[in-house]
Amino acid sequence: MIAIDGTSASVYERIRISDRHGFDEVVENARTFLASKRSHGRATPHTILSIIVMEETQAQLDEFRAFWLRAGADEVLFKPFTTWGAQTDDFAGLVAPESEAPVGPGRVHPCAHLWESLVIAWNGVVVPCCYDYDAKEALGDITRQSLREIWNGEAYQRLRRMERDGVNDSPLGAGCTEAPGRPRNPRWPVPVRLGSRR
């Protein structure tokens, strides 16, 4: 998945602030990757171009979809704005309405992320999902352990048991409103997949 929030430099660079990588460079890198994949006749990796739906990008969604499908993306994904597992009440200046507050542990269906995926932070720390942006729920360190050791280790197993039993009171899991199975505010859109080439 390649996330590019915007179809113009003015929008993208206001959202994705960087001193090193501007909009034109990011777009060119993504186009070069897609062209390389096409020139080698490769069907994989399945490549999704995503954009977060927010005030700044709302008017650019149709253009984004058309541009990246022409460029060779397998899929385009419109992602809803998120408060990163409800770890903050005021993320990026947007205050979550009261009905979007954490609903507590005990999901009807356990979060599938704990059994299907993991995230490796920039420093090698392994966390259960991408919403743990500060790596608070460290389950291992890829610089000192094998991925197999971490995945099957006691820290991961304990977190899975707590999630399965509906008692996940970990710093990340206790208030998460983003996990699969967690009730969502009906005003929040679900991710929309458009233009799949599958």
VOKOLSE-939720 format. One record per residue: chain; x negated, y negated, z negated of N, C-alpha, C, O in turn. Coordinates in Angstrom, 1 decimal. Atoms other than C-alpha are relative to their C-alpha. Layout:
<rogus>
(rogu 'A',(X,Y,Z),(X,Y,Z),(X,Y,Z),(X,Y,Z));
...
</rogus>
This chain:
<rogus>
(rogu 'A',(-0.8,1.2,0.0),(0.0,0.0,0.0),(-0.9,-1.2,0.0),(-1.8,-1.4,-0.8));
(rogu 'A',(0.7,1.2,-0.1),(-1.3,-3.4,1.0),(1.0,-1.1,-0.3),(2.0,-1.3,0.4));
(rogu 'A',(-1.0,1.1,0.4),(0.4,-6.4,-0.8),(-0.5,-1.3,0.5),(-1.6,-1.7,0.2));
(rogu 'A',(0.3,1.4,-0.5),(0.4,-9.7,1.0),(1.2,-0.8,-0.2),(2.2,-0.7,0.6));
(rogu 'A',(-1.2,0.7,0.3),(2.8,-12.1,-0.5),(0.1,-1.3,0.7),(-0.2,-2.4,0.3));
(rogu 'A',(-0.3,1.2,-0.8),(3.7,-14.5,2.3),(-0.4,0.3,1.4),(-1.2,1.2,1.8));
(rogu 'A',(0.4,0.0,-1.4),(3.4,-15.1,6.0),(-0.7,-1.2,0.5),(-0.9,-1.5,1.6));
(rogu 'A',(0.7,1.2,-0.3),(1.7,-18.4,5.8),(-1.1,-0.3,-1.1),(-0.9,0.2,-2.2));
(rogu 'A',(1.1,0.3,1.0),(-1.5,-19.7,4.1),(0.6,-0.8,-1.2),(0.2,-0.6,-2.3));
(rogu 'A',(-0.5,0.9,1.0),(0.5,-22.3,2.2),(0.7,0.8,-1.1),(0.6,0.5,-2.3));
(rogu 'A',(-0.8,-0.8,1.0),(2.8,-19.7,0.5),(-1.0,1.0,-0.6),(-1.0,1.1,-1.9));
(rogu 'A',(0.9,-1.0,0.5),(0.2,-16.9,0.1),(-1.0,-0.6,-1.0),(-1.2,0.0,-2.1));
(rogu 'A',(1.1,0.6,0.9),(-2.5,-19.1,-1.4),(0.5,-0.7,-1.2),(-0.3,-0.9,-2.1));
(rogu 'A',(-0.6,0.5,1.3),(-0.1,-20.6,-3.9),(0.3,1.1,-0.9),(0.3,0.9,-2.2));
(rogu 'A',(-0.3,-1.1,0.8),(0.8,-17.2,-5.1),(-1.2,0.8,-0.4),(-1.4,1.1,-1.6));
(rogu 'A',(1.2,-0.8,0.3),(-2.4,-15.2,-4.8),(-1.3,-0.9,0.0),(-1.9,-1.1,1.0));
(rogu 'A',(1.1,1.0,0.1),(-5.0,-17.7,-6.0),(-1.3,0.7,0.0),(-1.6,1.5,-0.9));
(rogu 'A',(1.4,-0.6,0.0),(-8.6,-16.8,-5.1),(-0.9,-1.0,0.6),(-0.6,-1.7,1.6));
(rogu 'A',(1.1,0.9,-0.6),(-11.8,-18.8,-4.5),(-0.7,0.7,1.1),(-1.5,0.1,1.8));
(rogu 'A',(0.8,-0.7,-0.9),(-13.1,-16.0,-2.4),(0.7,0.5,1.3),(0.1,0.6,2.4));
(rogu 'A',(-0.7,-0.6,-1.1),(-10.4,-14.6,-0.1),(1.3,-0.7,0.3),(2.2,-0.7,-0.5));
(rogu 'A',(-1.1,0.7,-0.5),(-8.0,-16.7,1.8),(1.0,0.8,0.8),(0.7,2.0,1.1));
(rogu 'A',(-1.1,-0.6,-0.8),(-4.8,-15.8,3.7),(-0.5,0.6,1.3),(-0.3,1.8,1.6));
(rogu 'A',(0.5,-0.5,-1.3),(-6.5,-15.5,7.1),(-0.9,1.2,-0.1),(-0.7,2.1,0.7));
(rogu 'A',(1.0,-1.1,0.1),(-9.2,-13.2,5.9),(0.8,1.3,-0.4),(0.5,2.4,0.1));
(rogu 'A',(-0.8,-1.2,0.4),(-6.7,-10.9,4.1),(0.8,0.6,1.1),(0.9,1.8,1.3));
(rogu 'A',(-0.8,-0.5,-1.1),(-4.4,-10.7,7.1),(-0.9,0.7,1.0),(-0.5,1.8,1.5));
(rogu 'A',(0.9,-0.6,-1.0),(-7.3,-10.0,9.4),(-0.5,1.4,-0.4),(-0.6,2.3,0.4));
(rogu 'A',(0.4,-1.3,0.5),(-8.6,-7.2,7.2),(1.1,1.0,0.1),(0.8,2.2,0.5));
(rogu 'A',(-1.1,-0.9,-0.1),(-5.2,-5.6,7.0),(0.2,0.4,1.5),(0.5,1.6,1.8));
(rogu 'A',(-0.2,-0.3,-1.4),(-4.8,-5.8,10.8),(-1.1,0.8,0.6),(-0.9,1.8,1.3));
(rogu 'A',(1.2,-0.8,-0.5),(-8.3,-4.4,11.4),(0.2,1.4,-0.5),(-0.1,2.4,0.2));
(rogu 'A',(-0.2,-1.3,0.6),(-7.5,-1.5,9.1),(1.1,0.8,0.8),(0.9,1.9,1.2));
(rogu 'A',(-1.1,-0.7,-0.8),(-4.2,-0.7,11.0),(-0.5,0.3,1.4),(-0.1,1.3,1.9));
(rogu 'A',(0.5,-0.2,-1.4),(-5.9,-1.1,14.4),(-1.0,1.2,0.0),(-1.0,2.0,0.9));
(rogu 'A',(1.0,-1.1,0.1),(-8.7,1.3,13.3),(0.7,1.3,-0.2),(0.4,2.3,0.5));
(rogu 'A',(-0.8,-1.3,0.2),(-6.2,3.9,12.1),(0.7,0.4,1.3),(0.7,1.6,1.7));
(rogu 'A',(-0.7,-0.3,-1.3),(-4.3,3.6,15.4),(-1.0,0.5,1.1),(-0.7,1.4,1.8));
(rogu 'A',(1.0,-0.4,-1.1),(-7.5,3.8,17.6),(-0.6,1.4,-0.3),(-1.0,2.0,0.7));
(rogu 'A',(0.5,-1.4,0.3),(-8.5,7.0,15.8),(1.1,1.0,0.1),(0.9,2.2,-0.2));
(rogu 'A',(-1.1,-0.9,-0.2),(-5.1,8.5,16.4),(0.5,0.6,-1.4),(0.9,1.7,-1.4));
(rogu 'A',(-0.3,-0.5,1.4),(-4.5,8.9,12.6),(1.4,-0.3,-0.4),(1.9,-1.4,-0.3));
(rogu 'A',(-1.3,0.2,0.6),(-1.1,9.4,11.0),(-0.2,-0.4,-1.5),(0.8,-0.9,-2.1));
(rogu 'A',(0.3,0.3,1.4),(-2.7,9.0,7.6),(-1.2,-0.9,-0.2),(-2.0,-0.9,0.7));
(rogu 'A',(-1.0,0.1,1.1),(-3.0,7.3,5.3),(1.3,-0.7,0.4),(1.2,-1.7,1.1));
(rogu 'A',(-1.3,0.7,-0.3),(0.7,6.3,5.4),(-0.2,-1.4,-0.6),(-0.5,-1.5,-1.8));
(rogu 'A',(0.3,1.3,0.4),(0.4,2.6,5.2),(1.2,-0.9,-0.2),(2.0,-1.0,0.8));
(rogu 'A',(-1.2,0.9,0.3),(3.0,0.3,3.5),(-0.5,-1.4,-0.2),(-1.5,-1.6,-1.0));
(rogu 'A',(0.3,1.4,0.2),(2.8,-3.5,3.7),(1.1,-0.5,-0.9),(2.3,-0.3,-0.6));
(rogu 'A',(-1.0,0.4,0.9),(4.6,-5.0,0.7),(-0.1,-1.5,-0.3),(-1.1,-2.1,-0.1));
(rogu 'A',(-0.1,1.5,0.3),(5.8,-8.5,-0.3),(0.9,0.0,-1.2),(2.0,0.6,-1.2));
(rogu 'A',(-0.9,0.1,1.1),(7.3,-9.5,-3.6),(1.0,-1.1,0.3),(0.7,-2.2,0.8));
(rogu 'A',(-1.1,0.9,-0.3),(10.7,-11.1,-3.2),(0.1,-1.0,-1.2),(0.4,-0.7,-2.3));
(rogu 'A',(-0.1,1.1,1.0),(10.7,-14.5,-5.0),(0.4,-1.2,0.8),(0.4,-1.2,2.0));
(rogu 'A',(-0.4,1.3,-0.7),(11.7,-18.1,-4.2),(-0.9,-0.3,1.1),(-0.4,-0.7,2.2));
(rogu 'A',(1.0,0.5,-1.0),(8.5,-18.8,-2.3),(0.1,0.9,1.2),(-0.2,0.4,2.3));
(rogu 'A',(0.1,-0.9,-1.1),(8.8,-15.7,-0.1),(1.3,0.3,0.7),(1.4,0.9,1.8));
(rogu 'A',(-1.4,-0.4,-0.5),(12.6,-15.3,0.4),(0.2,-0.3,1.4),(0.8,0.5,2.2));
(rogu 'A',(-0.3,0.4,-1.4),(12.7,-17.2,3.7),(-0.9,0.7,1.0),(-0.7,0.5,2.2));
(rogu 'A',(1.0,-0.6,-0.9),(9.7,-15.2,5.1),(0.2,1.5,0.2),(-0.6,2.1,0.9));
(rogu 'A',(-0.1,-1.4,0.0),(11.0,-11.7,4.7),(0.2,0.6,1.4),(-0.5,1.6,1.7));
(rogu 'A',(-0.2,-0.6,-1.3),(12.3,-11.1,8.2),(-1.3,-0.1,0.9),(-1.6,0.8,1.6));
(rogu 'A',(1.3,0.2,-0.7),(9.1,-12.6,9.7),(-1.1,1.0,-0.5),(-1.8,1.6,0.4));
(rogu 'A',(0.9,-1.0,0.6),(7.0,-10.4,7.4),(0.2,1.4,0.5),(-0.7,2.0,1.0));
(rogu 'A',(-0.4,-1.3,-0.5),(8.8,-7.3,8.4),(-0.4,0.2,1.4),(-1.0,1.2,1.8));
(rogu 'A',(0.2,-0.1,-1.4),(8.6,-7.9,12.1),(-1.5,-0.1,0.3),(-2.0,0.7,1.1));
(rogu 'A',(1.4,0.2,-0.2),(4.9,-9.0,12.0),(-0.8,1.3,-0.3),(-1.6,1.8,0.5));
(rogu 'A',(0.8,-1.1,0.4),(3.6,-6.0,10.1),(0.4,1.3,0.7),(-0.4,2.2,0.8));
(rogu 'A',(-0.4,-1.2,-0.8),(5.7,-3.4,12.0),(-0.7,0.0,1.3),(-1.1,1.0,1.9));
(rogu 'A',(0.7,0.1,-1.3),(4.2,-4.8,15.2),(-1.4,0.3,-0.1),(-2.1,0.9,0.8));
(rogu 'A',(1.4,-0.2,0.2),(0.8,-4.6,13.7),(-0.4,1.4,-0.3),(-1.5,1.8,-0.3));
(rogu 'A',(0.2,-1.4,0.2),(1.2,-0.9,13.0),(0.3,0.6,-1.4),(-0.1,1.7,-1.7));
(rogu 'A',(-0.3,-0.5,1.3),(2.4,-0.6,9.4),(1.1,1.1,0.2),(1.9,1.1,1.0));
(rogu 'A',(-1.0,-1.1,0.0),(4.3,2.7,8.8),(1.3,-0.5,-0.7),(2.4,0.1,-0.4));
(rogu 'A',(-1.1,0.4,0.8),(6.6,0.9,6.4),(-0.2,-1.4,-0.5),(-1.3,-1.8,-0.7));
(rogu 'A',(0.0,1.3,0.6),(7.5,-2.5,5.0),(0.8,0.1,-1.3),(2.0,0.6,-1.3));
(rogu 'A',(-0.7,-0.1,1.3),(8.5,-2.8,1.3),(0.2,-1.4,-0.6),(-0.7,-2.1,-0.8));
(rogu 'A',(-0.3,1.2,0.7),(10.3,-5.7,-0.3),(0.1,0.4,-1.5),(1.0,1.1,-1.9));
(rogu 'A',(0.0,-0.3,1.4),(9.5,-5.5,-4.0),(0.6,-1.1,-0.9),(0.4,-2.2,-0.6));
(rogu 'A',(-0.6,1.0,0.9),(11.5,-7.2,-6.8),(-1.1,-0.6,-0.9),(-2.1,0.1,-1.2));
(rogu 'A',(0.9,0.6,1.0),(9.7,-9.6,-9.1),(0.2,0.7,-1.3),(1.3,1.1,-1.6));
(rogu 'A',(0.0,-0.7,1.2),(8.8,-7.9,-12.3),(-0.7,-0.7,-1.1),(-1.5,-1.6,-0.9));
(rogu 'A',(0.6,0.6,1.1),(7.9,-8.9,-15.8),(-1.1,1.0,-0.6),(-1.4,0.9,-1.8));
(rogu 'A',(1.0,-0.9,0.4),(5.3,-6.1,-16.0),(0.4,0.8,-1.2),(-0.3,0.7,-2.3));
(rogu 'A',(-0.5,-0.9,1.1),(7.2,-3.7,-18.2),(0.4,-0.8,-1.2),(0.4,-0.3,-2.3));
(rogu 'A',(-0.5,0.9,1.1),(8.6,-6.6,-20.3),(-1.0,-0.2,-1.0),(-0.7,-0.3,-2.2));
(rogu 'A',(1.0,0.3,1.0),(5.3,-7.2,-21.9),(-0.1,-1.5,-0.3),(-0.8,-1.9,-1.2));
(rogu 'A',(0.0,1.4,0.2),(6.0,-10.9,-21.7),(1.3,-0.6,0.3),(2.1,-0.1,1.1));
(rogu 'A',(-1.3,0.6,-0.3),(9.0,-13.1,-21.9),(-0.1,-1.1,1.0),(0.9,-1.6,1.5));
(rogu 'A',(0.2,1.1,-0.9),(7.5,-15.8,-19.8),(-1.2,0.3,1.0),(-2.3,-0.3,0.8));
(rogu 'A',(1.1,-0.4,-1.0),(5.5,-14.3,-16.9),(0.1,-0.9,1.2),(1.1,-1.0,1.8));
(rogu 'A',(0.1,0.9,-1.2),(4.4,-16.7,-14.2),(1.0,-1.1,-0.1),(1.5,-1.6,1.0));
(rogu 'A',(-0.9,1.1,0.1),(6.6,-19.3,-15.6),(1.5,0.3,0.1),(2.4,-0.6,0.1));
(rogu 'A',(-1.4,-0.4,-0.1),(9.8,-17.3,-15.2),(0.5,0.6,-1.3),(-0.1,1.6,-1.7));
(rogu 'A',(-0.5,-0.5,1.3),(11.8,-16.7,-18.4),(1.1,1.0,0.3),(2.0,0.8,1.0));
(rogu 'A',(-0.9,-1.0,-0.2),(13.6,-13.4,-18.4),(1.3,-0.3,-0.8),(1.2,-0.6,-2.0));
(rogu 'A',(-1.2,0.1,0.8),(17.3,-13.7,-19.3),(0.2,1.0,-1.1),(-0.5,2.0,-1.0));
(rogu 'A',(-0.1,-0.9,1.2),(18.4,-12.1,-22.5),(0.4,1.4,0.4),(-0.1,2.4,-0.2));
(rogu 'A',(-0.4,-1.3,-0.4),(20.0,-9.2,-20.7),(-1.1,0.8,0.6),(-1.0,2.0,0.9));
(rogu 'A',(1.1,-0.7,-0.5),(16.6,-8.3,-19.3),(-1.0,0.3,-1.0),(-2.2,0.7,-0.7));
(rogu 'A',(0.9,-0.3,1.1),(15.0,-7.9,-22.7),(-0.2,1.5,-0.1),(0.6,2.3,0.4));
(rogu 'A',(0.3,-1.4,0.2),(13.4,-4.6,-23.7),(1.2,0.7,-0.6),(1.9,0.2,-1.5));
(rogu 'A',(-1.1,-0.7,0.6),(16.0,-1.9,-24.4),(-0.4,1.1,-0.9),(0.5,1.8,-1.4));
(rogu 'A',(0.4,-1.0,1.0),(13.9,0.3,-26.6),(-0.2,1.4,0.6),(0.1,1.6,1.8));
(rogu 'A',(0.4,-1.3,-0.5),(12.7,3.9,-26.3),(1.3,0.9,0.2),(2.4,0.5,-0.2));
(rogu 'A',(-1.1,-0.9,-0.1),(14.9,6.9,-25.4),(0.6,0.0,1.3),(1.9,0.0,1.4));
(rogu 'A',(-0.6,0.0,-1.3),(15.4,6.9,-21.7),(0.7,1.4,0.3),(0.3,2.4,-0.3));
(rogu 'A',(-0.7,-1.3,-0.3),(17.8,9.5,-20.3),(-0.9,0.9,0.8),(-0.9,2.1,0.5));
(rogu 'A',(0.9,-0.8,-0.8),(15.2,10.6,-17.8),(-1.4,-0.6,-0.3),(-1.7,-1.8,-0.2));
(rogu 'A',(1.3,0.5,0.3),(11.5,10.4,-18.8),(-0.6,-0.6,1.2),(-0.3,-0.3,2.4));
(rogu 'A',(0.7,0.7,-1.1),(9.2,8.1,-16.8),(-0.8,1.0,0.8),(-1.7,1.6,0.2));
(rogu 'A',(0.7,-0.9,-0.8),(7.9,10.1,-13.9),(-1.5,-0.3,0.2),(-2.3,0.5,0.5));
(rogu 'A',(1.4,0.4,-0.2),(4.7,8.1,-13.7),(-1.0,0.8,-0.8),(-2.1,1.1,-0.4));
(rogu 'A',(0.9,-0.7,0.9),(3.2,10.1,-16.6),(-0.4,1.4,0.5),(-1.4,1.9,0.1));
(rogu 'A',(0.2,-1.3,-0.6),(3.4,13.3,-14.6),(-0.5,-0.1,1.4),(-0.9,0.9,2.0));
(rogu 'A',(0.2,0.1,-1.4),(2.8,11.9,-11.1),(-1.2,-0.8,0.4),(-1.7,-0.7,1.5));
(rogu 'A',(1.0,0.9,-0.4),(0.2,9.2,-11.1),(-0.8,-0.6,-1.2),(-0.4,-0.4,-2.4));
(rogu 'A',(0.8,0.7,1.0),(-2.4,7.2,-13.0),(-0.7,-1.2,0.7),(-0.7,-1.3,1.9));
(rogu 'A',(0.7,1.2,-0.5),(-4.3,3.9,-12.6),(-1.4,0.0,-0.6),(-1.6,0.2,-1.8));
(rogu 'A',(1.4,0.2,0.5),(-8.1,3.4,-12.9),(-0.3,-1.5,0.1),(-0.2,-2.1,1.2));
(rogu 'A',(0.3,1.4,0.0),(-8.9,-0.1,-14.0),(-1.4,-0.3,0.5),(-2.2,0.6,0.8));
(rogu 'A',(1.3,0.4,-0.6),(-11.9,-2.1,-12.7),(-1.2,0.5,-0.7),(-2.3,0.7,-0.1));
(rogu 'A',(1.1,-0.4,0.8),(-14.1,-0.9,-15.5),(0.0,1.5,-0.3),(-0.9,2.0,-1.0));
(rogu 'A',(0.0,-1.4,0.2),(-13.2,2.8,-15.3),(1.0,0.5,-1.0),(1.2,1.7,-1.1));
(rogu 'A',(-1.0,-0.5,1.0),(-10.6,2.9,-18.0),(1.3,0.5,0.7),(1.7,-0.2,1.7));
(rogu 'A',(-1.2,-0.6,-0.6),(-7.6,5.1,-17.1),(1.2,-0.3,-0.9),(1.2,-0.1,-2.1));
(rogu 'A',(-1.3,0.3,0.7),(-4.1,3.9,-18.0),(1.1,0.7,0.8),(1.0,1.1,1.9));
(rogu 'A',(-1.1,-0.8,-0.6),(-0.7,5.5,-17.3),(0.7,-0.7,1.2),(1.2,0.0,2.1));
(rogu 'A',(-0.6,0.6,-1.1),(0.6,2.9,-14.9),(-0.5,-1.4,0.3),(-1.2,-2.0,-0.6));
(rogu 'A',(0.5,1.3,-0.4),(0.0,-0.4,-13.1),(0.5,-1.1,-0.8),(0.0,-2.2,-0.8));
(rogu 'A',(-0.5,1.1,0.8),(2.1,-2.4,-15.5),(-0.9,-0.3,-1.2),(-0.7,-1.3,-1.9));
(rogu 'A',(0.9,0.2,1.1),(-0.6,-2.0,-18.1),(-1.2,-0.8,0.5),(-2.3,-0.4,0.6));
(rogu 'A',(1.0,0.9,-0.6),(-2.5,-5.0,-16.7),(-1.2,-0.3,-0.9),(-2.2,-0.7,-0.4));
(rogu 'A',(1.1,0.2,0.9),(-4.7,-5.4,-19.8),(-0.6,1.3,-0.5),(-1.4,1.2,-1.4));
(rogu 'A',(0.6,-1.3,0.4),(-5.5,-1.7,-20.1),(0.2,0.2,-1.5),(-0.8,0.6,-2.2));
(rogu 'A',(-0.2,-0.2,1.4),(-3.9,-1.5,-23.6),(0.2,1.5,-0.4),(-0.1,1.9,-1.5));
(rogu 'A',(-0.3,-1.5,0.2),(-2.9,2.2,-23.2),(-1.1,0.8,0.6),(-0.8,1.6,1.5));
(rogu 'A',(1.1,-0.7,-0.6),(-6.3,3.6,-22.5),(0.1,1.5,-0.3),(0.2,1.9,-1.5));
(rogu 'A',(-0.1,-1.5,0.2),(-6.2,7.4,-22.0),(-1.3,0.7,0.4),(-1.4,1.9,0.3));
(rogu 'A',(1.3,-0.5,-0.3),(-9.8,7.9,-20.9),(-0.8,-1.0,0.7),(-0.4,-2.1,1.0));
(rogu 'A',(1.0,0.9,-0.7),(-12.8,6.5,-19.1),(-0.7,0.8,1.1),(-1.4,1.8,0.8));
(rogu 'A',(0.5,-0.8,-1.2),(-13.7,7.8,-15.6),(-1.5,-0.1,0.1),(-2.1,0.7,0.8));
(rogu 'A',(1.4,0.1,0.0),(-17.3,6.7,-16.2),(-0.7,1.0,-0.9),(-1.9,1.2,-0.9));
(rogu 'A',(0.6,-0.9,1.0),(-17.7,9.2,-19.0),(0.7,1.4,0.0),(0.2,2.4,-0.6));
(rogu 'A',(-0.7,-1.2,0.0),(-15.1,11.9,-18.3),(0.5,0.3,1.5),(0.5,-0.6,2.3));
(rogu 'A',(-0.6,-0.3,-1.3),(-13.8,13.8,-15.2),(1.4,-0.3,0.0),(2.1,-0.5,-1.0));
(rogu 'A',(-1.4,0.3,-0.1),(-10.4,13.0,-13.9),(0.8,1.1,-0.5),(1.8,0.9,-1.2));
(rogu 'A',(-0.7,-1.1,0.5),(-9.3,16.5,-14.7),(0.0,0.0,-1.6),(1.1,0.3,-2.2));
(rogu 'A',(0.0,0.1,1.5),(-10.4,16.0,-18.4),(1.0,-1.0,-0.5),(1.7,-0.8,-1.5));
(rogu 'A',(-0.9,1.1,0.5),(-8.5,12.8,-18.7),(1.5,0.4,0.3),(2.3,0.3,-0.7));
(rogu 'A',(-1.4,-0.4,-0.3),(-5.3,14.1,-16.9),(0.5,1.1,-0.9),(1.7,1.0,-1.3));
(rogu 'A',(-0.4,-1.1,0.9),(-5.2,17.2,-19.1),(-0.3,-0.2,-1.4),(-0.1,0.7,-2.3));
(rogu 'A',(0.5,0.2,1.3),(-6.6,15.6,-22.2),(1.1,-0.3,-1.0),(2.3,-0.4,-0.7));
(rogu 'A',(-0.9,0.2,1.1),(-4.9,15.2,-25.6),(0.8,-1.3,0.1),(2.0,-1.4,-0.2));
(rogu 'A',(-0.6,1.3,0.0),(-4.2,11.5,-25.2),(1.2,0.0,1.0),(2.3,-0.5,0.7));
(rogu 'A',(-1.1,-0.1,-1.0),(-2.2,12.1,-22.0),(1.1,0.9,-0.4),(2.3,0.6,-0.2));
(rogu 'A',(-1.0,-1.0,0.4),(-0.5,15.2,-23.3),(0.9,-0.6,-1.2),(2.1,-0.4,-1.1));
(rogu 'A',(-0.8,0.6,1.1),(0.6,13.3,-26.5),(1.0,-1.1,0.5),(2.1,-1.1,0.1));
(rogu 'A',(-0.9,1.0,-0.5),(2.0,10.4,-24.5),(1.1,0.6,0.8),(2.3,0.1,0.7));
(rogu 'A',(-1.0,-0.7,-0.8),(3.9,12.8,-22.2),(1.0,0.6,-1.0),(2.2,0.5,-0.7));
(rogu 'A',(-0.9,-0.6,1.0),(5.4,14.6,-25.3),(0.9,-1.1,-0.6),(2.1,-0.9,-0.7));
(rogu 'A',(-0.8,1.1,0.6),(6.5,11.3,-26.8),(1.1,-0.5,1.0),(2.2,-0.7,0.6));
(rogu 'A',(-0.9,0.5,-1.0),(8.1,10.2,-23.5),(1.1,1.0,0.2),(2.3,0.7,0.3));
(rogu 'A',(-1.0,-1.1,-0.2),(9.8,13.6,-23.0),(1.0,0.1,-1.1),(2.2,0.3,-0.9));
(rogu 'A',(-0.9,-0.2,1.2),(11.2,13.6,-26.5),(0.7,-1.3,-0.3),(1.5,-1.4,-1.3));
(rogu 'A',(-0.8,1.2,0.2),(12.5,10.0,-26.2),(-0.5,-0.8,-1.2),(0.2,-1.6,-1.8));
(rogu 'A',(0.5,0.7,1.1),(10.2,8.6,-28.9),(-1.3,-0.7,0.4),(-2.2,-0.9,-0.5));
(rogu 'A',(1.2,0.7,-0.5),(7.6,6.7,-26.8),(0.0,-1.4,-0.6),(0.6,-2.3,0.0));
(rogu 'A',(0.1,1.4,0.6),(6.8,3.8,-29.1),(-1.4,-0.6,0.2),(-1.8,-1.4,-0.6));
(rogu 'A',(1.3,0.5,-0.4),(3.4,3.2,-27.5),(0.1,-1.5,0.4),(1.2,-1.9,0.7));
(rogu 'A',(-0.1,1.4,-0.3),(2.5,-0.5,-26.9),(0.6,-0.3,1.4),(1.3,-1.2,1.6));
(rogu 'A',(-0.5,0.2,-1.3),(3.3,-0.1,-23.2),(1.4,0.6,0.2),(2.3,0.0,0.8));
(rogu 'A',(-1.2,-0.7,-0.3),(6.2,2.4,-23.3),(1.2,-0.5,-0.8),(2.3,-0.4,-0.3));
(rogu 'A',(-1.1,0.3,0.9),(8.3,1.1,-26.2),(1.0,-1.0,0.6),(2.2,-0.8,0.4));
(rogu 'A',(-0.9,1.1,-0.5),(9.7,-2.0,-24.4),(0.1,0.0,1.5),(0.7,-0.9,2.1));
(rogu 'A',(0.1,0.0,-1.4),(9.2,-1.0,-20.8),(1.4,0.0,0.7),(2.2,0.9,0.4));
(rogu 'A',(-1.3,0.1,-0.8),(12.2,-2.0,-18.5),(-0.2,0.4,1.4),(0.8,0.3,2.2));
(rogu 'A',(0.3,-0.2,-1.4),(10.5,-1.0,-15.3),(-0.1,1.5,0.4),(0.0,1.9,1.6));
(rogu 'A',(0.2,-1.4,-0.3),(10.0,2.8,-15.6),(1.2,0.7,0.6),(2.3,0.3,0.3));
(rogu 'A',(-1.1,-0.8,-0.5),(12.0,5.2,-13.6),(0.8,0.6,-1.1),(0.3,1.2,-2.0));
(rogu 'A',(-0.9,-0.5,1.1),(15.0,6.2,-15.7),(0.5,-1.0,-0.9),(1.4,-0.8,-1.7));
(rogu 'A',(-0.3,1.0,0.9),(15.1,3.0,-17.6),(1.2,-0.9,0.5),(1.2,-1.2,1.7));
(rogu 'A',(-1.1,0.9,-0.5),(18.4,1.0,-17.4),(-0.6,-1.3,0.5),(-1.4,-1.9,-0.1));
(rogu 'A',(0.5,1.3,-0.6),(17.9,-2.1,-15.2),(1.1,-1.0,0.0),(2.3,-0.6,0.0));
(rogu 'A',(-1.0,1.1,-0.1),(19.6,-5.4,-15.1),(0.6,0.1,1.4),(-0.1,0.2,2.4));
(rogu 'A',(-0.6,-0.2,-1.3),(22.2,-5.1,-12.3),(-0.4,-1.2,1.0),(-0.2,-1.0,2.2));
(rogu 'A',(0.4,1.1,-0.9),(21.0,-8.5,-10.9),(-1.4,0.2,0.6),(-1.7,-0.5,1.6));
(rogu 'A',(1.3,-0.2,-0.5),(17.5,-7.1,-10.3),(0.2,0.9,1.3),(0.9,1.9,1.2));
(rogu 'A',(-0.1,-0.9,-1.2),(17.2,-5.7,-6.7),(-0.9,1.2,-0.2),(-1.9,1.1,-0.9));
(rogu 'A',(1.0,-1.1,0.0),(15.7,-2.3,-6.3),(-0.9,-0.2,1.2),(-0.5,-0.9,2.1));
(rogu 'A',(0.9,0.2,-1.2),(12.7,-2.1,-3.9),(0.7,0.5,1.2),(1.4,1.5,1.3));
(rogu 'A',(-0.6,-0.3,-1.3),(13.9,-2.1,-0.3),(-1.0,0.4,1.0),(-2.0,-0.3,1.2));
(rogu 'A',(1.0,-0.5,-1.0),(12.0,0.0,2.2),(0.7,-0.3,1.4),(1.8,0.2,1.7));
(rogu 'A',(-0.6,0.3,-1.3),(12.5,-1.3,5.7),(-1.0,0.5,1.1),(-2.2,0.5,0.9));
(rogu 'A',(0.8,-0.3,-1.2),(11.3,-0.2,9.1),(-0.9,1.2,-0.1),(-2.0,1.2,0.5));
(rogu 'A',(0.8,-1.2,0.1),(9.9,3.2,8.1),(-0.2,0.6,1.4),(0.7,0.8,2.1));
(rogu 'A',(0.3,-0.7,-1.3),(8.2,4.9,11.0),(0.0,1.5,-0.2),(-0.2,2.3,0.7));
(rogu 'A',(-0.1,-1.4,0.2),(8.7,8.3,9.4),(1.2,0.6,0.6),(1.4,1.8,0.5));
</rogus>
